[in-house]
Amino acid sequence: MEAEAVVKDWWLYHGTGEGADRRARLESGSPPPWRDFTGIPDPGYAPPGCEGPAWERTRRRGEGYVPDEQEKDVVNTALHLRRPLLITGKPGVGKSTLAHSIASDLDLGPVLHWPITSRTVLRDGLYLYDAIGRLQEAGLEQLRRPAGPAGPVGPAAAVTAGATTPAPEPEPAPAPSISRYLRLGPLGTALLPQDRPRVLLVDEIDKSDIDLPGDLLTVFEDGGFVIPELARLAQEDPTVAIGTDDDPDAAVHITQGRVQCRYFPVVVLTSNGERDFPPAFLRRCVRLHLEPPGEEKLALIVRRRLGIDVEADGEYQELVRDFIDRAGDGDLATDQLLNAIQLRLAGAWSAPGDRDRFLKTVMQHLTGPTA
């Protein structure tokens, strides 16, 4: 089928896995001069690789995605230009899954996930600072310090009281290290200087406050940011080790409070179309609109996810057609079709009279009059 057969020499992302050679091309490729960044990796920091539970979640989710030729063209355009990829489309068409597919296909490690709400601000993605916790720890440390020796009593006390030399004041307890209360967020972790880019999924950015897309522009253009709390301490402590979004104990070293990428991360922003974005933001993104999959693509998805050849089984062919017919009356998500087939594999809802109720239960509309 076309979705599996088309391959172009300039593509880095294929959506088929086994991309070690293409990842090497990605890492060694020359960026546009305006997207060439100068961050120096911390030799003591090792980002998560292609192993462990987090990677397995990324791999399993990404391997089930079936990109078509247009999607591959747009994704690879974003990779070569090192620009954020803004994906729009109805809920359930696979926008978030595409981010996992890119990471899985090119072995880029677990996807960093930044879910967006109406209360999300830029700093939430860059770093987290527990200022209250640090103040509380400083207070507790002061209480834990032993009191000074008791002064003399009686006549000796009078002599002491008349002395002209005051007793030395106890030294204040040192403030607890700020590194224990700082941690990079998903965007901040993605911008760490590394030879291999990380994939960052900024999920449902259309739900954000109106200012967030504009606030992201400077970070996307500079490929870095400053942590003010560390910049203020740069004279006394120029390099501080803090945790990452992957691991609070990772201890990556930040110098002069600045995080500067070496390779711009693969940033995937998803939108359900609930709002428009300013032109300045759109200009800095490569845009991709995903349409709901047709019958041929659905058959490929089912085969890749569940190992079932839909074309060879009339029952599953009929379920795919039912899914497409019902989608005409209101939006459906692709995973609802997968749920229906999984139930039939398990023998559920097998009675002849259950079919209508079965379809209404597992393929409930997400929009429309019956949602």
N, C-alpha and C positions, 0 to 999 in steps of 0.2 A: 504494500500500500504506500501511497505517496508520503504519509507522515513518517514512515520508517525508511524510505528509499532515498530521499533527497539528502545529498551531502555536498557542501561547498568548501573549497580549499581554505577560505578565509575564516570559516567558523572555528571558534574555540569550544563553544557549547553545542553539543549534539543532542543531549537528552537521552543518551543510550548507555551511559556509564563507561567504565574502562577508559578514563580520560587522562591518564598519567602523562602521556606525551603532549596532549593539548594543554594541560595545566602548566607544563614546562614552557610551552610557547607563551602562555598567559603571563608567567612570572618574568620571562626574559624579554617580552615585547617592549618596544619603546613607546612611552605614552606621548600624547600631544604635548608640546612645550608648555602649554598653560595648565597641564594637569600633572606636571612632574614635581614631586614633593621630596623633601630632604630629611625626613625623620631618620634617626639612628636607632636600630633595634637594641633592646636591652639583652646582652648575651646571656643573662641569667634567667630570662623569662622564656618559657616554652609554651606557646598557645596550644589548645587542645588539638589533637590530631584525629586521624580517622580510626578511632577505636573508642570503646567505652559506651555506656548507655545513651549519652546525649547524641553521639554520632550515629548509633543504631536507629534512634528515632528519626534523625534527619534522613538517613539513607533509606529506611523503609518508606517514609512518606514521599521522598523525592523520586524513587524508582518507579512509582506508579503513575507518574505524570507522562502524558503523551503530547509533546509539542508538535505543532505543524510548521510548515516552512516559514510562514510569515512570522510566527513567534520566535523561531530560531534567528531569523534575520534581525529582528529588533533587539533581542537579548544580546546577540553578538555585537551589534552596533554599540550598545551601552558598555559592553566589556572593553571594546577597543578604544572608545572615547573616554572611558573611566568616568562616566556620568551616572547619576541615579536613574533607576528605571521606575517610572510611574505606571502602574498597571490598574486599569479601570475595568469595570464589568459588573454584572449582577452577582449577588451573593451565590456562592456555591459553584462558580465556574472554574475554580482552581487558581485564583490569584496568589494566595499564600503558598500553595503547593509548588508553584513555579519557583519560588525562592529556594525551597528544599531541593528541587530538581537541579538547580544550578550548582548548589553546594555538593550534592551527591555525584553529579556527572563529572565535576572537576576535582573531586576529593579536596574540598576546601575546609573541611571540618564542620562541627555543629553550627547550625544557623543561630545567630544572635537574634532574639525576638524582643521587639519593643512595641507592645500593644498601646494604642492611643485612645484616650478618652477626652471628654470636653474639659477636664481639669488638668490635662498633661501640659507641662511647660518644658522648654528646651533643657533646662538643667536636669530634669528627671532622666533624660537619655544620656547626658554627659557624665554626671557623677552624683553620688549620694554622700551627704555629710551629716553625721549625727552630732550636731553641736550641743544639744541638750545632754546627750549621753556623756560627752566629754566634760561638761561642766559638773555633772553629777559625780563623775569619777574623780575630778579634782577635789570636790568637797569631801568625798569619802576618804581620799588619801590624806587630807588635812586632819580628819578625825582619827585616822589610824596612827598618826605620828605620836610617839610617847611624849607626855608632858615633861617639861624641864624639872630638875631637882628642886624640892621644896626649900624655901629660904629658912634661915635660922629663926628661932623664937626666943622670947624672954629678953634679957639685957643685950644679948648678941644682936637680936633683931633691931633694938634701938640704935646700936652702933651702926648696923647696916643701913638703917633708915636715914641716919645722919650723914652717911657717906656721900661724897660729891660725885663719885663715878657710877653712873647708872649701869644696871645689869644689861648685858647684851641681849638684843631682841633675837628670838629664835628665827632661823632662816625659813622663809616660806617653802612649802612643799613644791617641788617641780611639777609643772603641768604634765598630764599624761601625754604621750606621743600622739600627734594628730593622725598618724598613719592608721591607728586602730579604728578610727571613726570615719575614714574616707574609703570609698569604693567606687570604681568606675561603673557607669551604667552601660547599657548595650551599645549605644552610639559611641561613648567614650572608649569602650573596649575595642570596637571595630576600627577606631582611628589610631590605635597603638601602632607604632612603626614595626612593620613585619615585611618579610620578603614575599609572603604569600597573602593575598587579600582574604579577609573574612567576609561572609555573607551576612548582611544585616537586613532583617525584615521589619519594616516600619508599618505595622498593621492598622488599616482603617484610618489613615491620616485625615480623611474627610470628616471624622468626628472631632477633630481638634478644635481648640480655640482659634479664633481668626488670626491671631498673631503667630502661631507656631510655624507655618510654612515660610513666612518672611524671616523669622528668627533662624531657621535652618540655612538660609542662603549663605551667610558668612562662613558657617562651618563647612558647608559643601565647597565653597570657593577656596578657603584657606587650607582645608584638609587637616584642621587642628583647632585647638582651643586652649584657654588658660584656666586653671583652677585657682581662683583668687586666694583661697585659704592657704594654698601652698606658695603662691607668689609672694604673699606678705612675709613668709618665713624664709625666703630664699637667702637672705644674708646670713642667718644663723644656721639654717639647715638646707643647703641648696638641692639635695637629692633625697627624696622620700619614697619609700616602698609602700604601695597600697594594693588592695585587692582588685579583682576584675569582676565583671558580670558573670563569668563562667565559674570563678572560684574566689571567694573572699580571702583565702589564704595564699593567693598566687604570688603576691609581693613583687609587682613589676615596678621598676624604679622610674620616677618622674623627676626631671631636672628643671629647676627654676619654675616649677608649677605648670609647664607647658607640655601638652600632648600633641605631637605632630606626626602624621602618618608618613610612611615611606611609599606605600602602594595604596591608592584610594580604594576603600572597601567596595564590595558589590552591594550597593544599597538598593533594595527593592521596596518601593512604597506602594501600598494597595489602597484603592478607593472604591467604594460602592456608588459613587456619584451623588452623594448627599449634598455636596457644595462645589462651587467653582474655586479655582486657585488663581492667584495673581499672575499676570504675564511674566513677571520677573522670575517667579518660581518655576513656571512651566518651561521657560527658556533654558533653564539649567538641567532639565530632565529629558530623558528619552522616553517617549510615551508609547504604550501598548494597550490596546483595547481588546479584551477577550470576549468573544461571542460564545453563547452556549454551544456545546459540542453537538454535532450531527450524529446520524446513525453509525456511520463508518468509524468516527473517532470514538464513540461510546463503546463499540465492539473492541477496539484496540485497548481502551482503558480497562474493560472487564477482563480481557485476556492477560494484561500485564498485572493487574491487581489480584485477580482470583484464579488465573490459570485456566480460564474457560474459553473455549472457542465458540462464540455466540453463533457464528454462521453454521456450525455443525449441529446445533440443538434448537429445535423449533420452539421449545418452551421459553428459552432465554431470549430468542429472537423476538418472541411475542412480548416479553417483559420490556425489552428495549423500545419496541414500538408503542407500548402502553405509556412508557415514560415520556416519549416524544409527544404523544397525543395530549397527555395531561399537562405538559409544559406549555401547550398552547393556551390554556385557560389561566395560567399563573406561574410564577417562577418556581422552578424546582432546582435542587442541588444535585450534582452528579453522585455524591455519596448516598443519596436516597435510592438511586438505582442499584448501587452496590449493596446496600442494606437489603433490598428486596431479593436480590440473587442469593445473598448469603443465607437468608431465611429459607429460601427454597432448597438450597443445598443441605440445610439442616432438617429438611422435611416438615418445616412449619407451614401452617396455613395450606395444607394439602387437600382438604376436603373440596369437592367440586363447587359447593355453594359458597365457599369463603372468598372467592377471587375478588369480588367487588369490595368487600370490606377490607381485604388484604391490601389492595391498591390504595384505598382511602387512608389506611393506617400508616403505611410506610412511604407514601408519596403525597403527603399533605402539602398544599401549596404554601409557599413563603410569602407571596403577594397575591392580590386579586380578591374577589368577593368571597371565596371559600377559605381564605387563609385564617 
